[in-house]
Amino acid sequence: MISFIVRRTLQAIPTLFGVSLIAFVLLKTAPGDPARILAGKNATPEFLANKRHELYLDRPYWQQYLHFMQGMWPPWNMNFGDSWAVERFTPVTSVIADKFPRTVALALGAIAIEIVVGIGLGIFSALMHRRKVDTAVTVANLGLYSLPVFVLGSLLALTFALPHTNFLGLGVGWDFTGWFNYSTQNPSSFLGSFEPSFWIRNLLLPSITLAAVTVASTALVMRTSLLEVIRADYMKTARAKGLSPTMVIGKHALKNAMLPVITLVGLDFATILGGAVITETIWNWDGVGRLVVQSIGARDVPVTIVLCLMLATIFVVVNAVVDILYAAVNPRIRLQEAE
């Protein structure tokens, strides 16, 4: 296991280097001048030249890239400079640190819903195979998977986050704003409350919006994988030995059926941590997703590159964790690694 971790760490170095280089090149070839954005439209040529020199923009591209990458060493004292446009004169690490906890909270809520509801629906649908309820659940999952996130989020916001006195002209009135309150935007105050009701009011509907598509995909994958395992020859042997259905499904089938689901959930978690742009925009969630859009639109090169590196690192770490979970669930993988 130690050699596996070391090997994965060494593989991550060129990956992160390539991601940072690609992000830097794309940002440099995009239209717009960061110095002009910072200096303003009415800046004099002298002031603009000083600003370009201050930001290292008057050097060759390779010098600009090396100057930025110097902030990655030593790793325990990373310094990528200040934000150019999103939050001027604020260190990049501080800008991201203010947004990242909210995205982590949103991701944990969405993944919890995906694991509980998605895997549960998949197991239930597989056990009810070829019955009407299986068909109904599968059709519902396909419909949910096809529903755009912005449509679902808008419907949830319209229904639960706004007071109604005459909903759709039907004379139906209700007010859920006392249950679901999204007025808190300060990350420190948001994470400083440990009251369950506070978290439900602020986190439930955005998590449902983000988890809807992943719940459907997880349920479909879980159903397909479990059906394939149930039909395997060794499962027939287990049943022929007189094992109870609960023992056959719980002890033998689920372990092997969970392998593709582990991969899917791991990648979903990495993607969500990278920033759910649409969900965070709909719910005015001040997280990493909105920060990505703001930094790219403002040509804030330091913030954008660090965000790309952070996302790549998350994917590398999550993939390594998924591989370790694979080996824990399936002993044959540990034997292959040993060989």
N, C-alpha and C positions, 0 to 999 in steps of 0.2 A: 504493500500500500504506500509506503514511503517513496519507493522508486516511481510509482505511478504519479504521486503528487509532484515530485521533482520534475518528471518528464512533462507534465502538463504546465508547470510554471515556465519551463524553458520554451515550450511551444507558444506560450502567451506573449512573450517578449516581441518576436517579429510581428505577431498579429496586431498588437497595440501600436507598434511603430508604423505599420502600414496604414492603420486607421487614421492615426494622427496626420500622416503625410497626405493621404487622400483628402481629408477634411481641409487641411491647409491649402492645398492646391485649388480645390473647388471654391473656397472662399476668396482666394486671391484672383481667380478668373471671373468671379461674379461682378456685375456692374456696380458702380458706387464707390465713393471714397470715404473711408472711416474718418479720416482727418477732417474732411469737410463737414461730416455729420456732427463731430464734436465741436468744431470751431464755429459752426453756424454759417448761414448764407452770406452774411455781411462781413465776414472776416477779411482782413487785409492779406495780401500775398505774403508779407513778412510773418504775420501771425500764423498763417496756414503752413508756411515752411517750417517754422519752429515746432508746430504741433506734429508735423510729419516726422521731424527729427526725434521728437520726444517719444513717439510711438514706434520708432525704428522702421518707419515706412520708406525712408529714403535709402535704405540699404538693399542689396540684392536679396532675392527671395530666399536663397539658401542661408544667408546670414540671419534673416528674420526668423526662419524656422529653427535654426540652432539656438538663437537667443531665447525663443519661447520654450524650447525643450530643456534648456538649462534649469528651468524651474522644477523639473521632475527629479532632480538630484540635489541633495540626498532624499530618498523616498519619504523619510519621516518628517521632512521639513519642506513640503511642496509649496512653491511660490510661483504662481502663474501671472503675477502682476495684478493690475486693477481692471475692472470692467470698463470698456470703452464707452458704452452707450446705454445698456440696460439699467445699471445703477452706477453712475459715474463715480470714480474715485473710491470705489468699494472693492476690496480684494475678491478675485474670482471665487476662491474657495468659500468665502463668507456668503457670496450671492447664492451659490449652489446649496450650501449648508442650510440656508434659510428655507429653501424650497423643497429639498429632498425629503425631510421628515413627513411632510404632508403626502407626498407621493407614496412613501413607504406605507403609511397608514391606509391609503386608498388601495394599494396593491394587496396588502394583507387581508383587508375586508373582501376584495374581489376573489382572491384565491381561496379563502375559506368557503365562500359561497360555491365556487367552482368545484372544490373537492367534495363537499357534503352533498350538494344537490346534483351535480353532474355525474359523479360516480354512483350515487344512489339511484338516479334515474336509469343509468346504463345497466346496473345489476338487475333492477326491477324489470326493465324491458326485456333483457335476455332471458330471465326466468319465466316471463310470460310470452315467450316466443310463439308466433303463429296464432295468437289470440287477439281479440279486438282491441284490448287495452294496449298491447304492444304496438299495434298499428297506430293507435291514437297518439301514444307517446312519441313514436318515431316521426309522425307527421308534425306534431307540435315542435319537436326539436329542429326539424328541417325548416319550419317556418321561422322559429326564433333565430336560427343561424343565418337566415336570409334577410332578417330585419336589420336595416342600417342602425348603427349606434346612435346617430344624431336624431333619428326618428323616435327610438325608444326613450332616449333621454329627454327629448322635448315633451313627449307624452307624459312621462312621469313628473316632469317639472310642472306641466300644465295642470295635471290632476291633483298632485299632492303638495306642491310647493306654493300654490297660489290659492287665495280664498275664492270661493264660488258662491254666488247668490242665485244664479240661473244657469246651470251647466248645460251647454249645447241647446239652450232654449227649452229644456224639458221641465223647468220649474224645480229642479233638484238643486239643493244648496248644501254645501258643507265647507268646513274650514279645517284643514289639516296643518295649518301653519304653526299651531301650538305643538304638534308632534314633530314636525320636520322644519328645523330652523337653520338657514344657511347664511346668517348674518355675520358669523365669526370668520374673519379672514386672516387674523394675526396668527402665524404659526406657533409662536410661543404660548399664547393663551389657549390655542386649540389643543396642543399637546400637554398643556399643564392641567387639564381637567381629567379626572379619572372616574367621573360619574358615568355609569352605563347609559343613562338616559341622554346625556350630552353627546356621547359617541353615536348613539342610534340616530338622534336628530340630525347630526351633521354628516354621518358616514354611510348610512344605510342605502339611500337612494342612489348616490353616485357609485357605490360599490355594485349595486344591482345593475345599473347601466353598463358598467365596465365588464361585469361578469356574464352578462346575458349570452353573448356569442360564445364565450369559452365554455359555459355550462352546456350549451347545445352540442358543441364539438366534442367535449369530453364524454358526454352521455353516448353519443353515436360511436365513438371509438371504443368506449368501455363495452358497449353492447356487442359490437362486432368481434372484439378480442375475446370476450367471455364465451360467445357462441362457438368460436373456433376451438377454444380449449376444451369446452364441454364435449365436442364431437371427437376429440382425440382418442386414440386407442387406449392409452394408459388410464383415461378417465373411465372407460368401459370396464377395464380391469379392476379399478377401485370399487366400482359399483358391484361388480361380480363377487368381490370379496365380502360383501355384506355391509360395507360402510354406509352410514346414514347419509341422506342427501345433504344435510347441513355440513357434515364432515367432508364430504366430497367437494362441495362448492367452496366452503370456507377455508379448508386446509390445503387443498390441492389446486383447485381451479383459479382462485383469485390471485394467488402469487404469480402465476405465469401470465394471467390476463392483465395484470397491473403494469407490465413492462412498458408497452407503448403509451399507457396513460401517464406514467411517471415522466416520460420524455415530454409529452404534450403539456402537462402542468408546469414542468420546469421552464420550458420555453415561454409559456404564457406569463409566468412570473417575471422572467427577465424582460419581456417586452413591456409589461406594465410598469416595471421600475424605470424603464427608459423614458417613460412619459406617455400617458394616455391623452393625446392632444385634444381629441374631440370631446371626450368626457370632461376633462378639466375645463374646457372652454364653455360647455353647456352649463355646468354647475358653478362656474366662476371659481374653480378650485386653483388656488395659487401654488401650483406644483411645478415639477420639472417639465411637464409637457408644454405648459404655457411659456415657460422660460426658453425652451427650444425655439418656439415660433418668434418670440421677442428678440432673441439674440441673432437669429438668422436675418430677420427683417431689418435689424439695426446694424448689420455688418459688425457685430461685436465678436471679433475673431477669437480672443482669449476664452470667452465664455463658451462659444460654440465648440471649439476644439476640445476643451476640458469635458464638456457634456458628451461628445463623441467618444472620448477615451473612457469616460465613466460607463457609458452604455456597453462598449466593447468589453470592458473588464467584468461587468455584471454577467454578460453572456458567457464569457470564459469560465467564470467561477460557477455559474449555475450548471453549465454543461459538465464540469468536473464533479459537482455534487450529484448530478443525475447519474453519472457513470458509477459513482460510489454506491448509490442506492440500487443501481442495477446489480452490482456485485453482491450487495447484501440480500437482495430478493432472490437472485438466481445463482446458486453456487457454481454452475457450469461456467459462468463468466469469470469467476475468480480463478478457476483452473486454466482457462484460456490465457488470462493475464500472466499467470505463473509460467506457462510454457513459452 
